[in-house]
Amino acid sequence: MTDKSMELTDVNITYLNDSKVHHAAQLIKNAGRYYYREGDKAMEIEVWEYNRVLANPRLYYFSAALKLHKELHWPKCERIVEGLR
């Protein structure tokens, strides 16, 4: 999926009380759809999830960043998107 109108935003995910980067992620907006990507894994997300991670890229209980990180690496994740480049 390559589109000139695709917006990529690099996000450094950190722990709540630590500035050390835990992992790098990308938030992607393309044709009214939203995605969260870590490395070669991506999943479609809702606009509110996109906005919450963008506003607060921290890992702690109940954060959107933690929820998406865990869900993306869960073997039964149903929101995985193949071929997002």
JOFENQUI-V131332 format. One record per run of one state. SS is the DSSP state (~ for helix, > for strand, _ for the rest). FROM is the first residue (numbers start at 0). LEN is the number of residues. Records with the same first field share a line. If there is no record, write none. Layout:
SS=FROM-LEN  FROM-LEN
This chain:
_=0-6  15-5  30-2  38-2  45-1  55-2  59-4  72-7  80-5
>=6-9  20-10  32-6  40-5  57-2  79-1
~=46-9  63-9
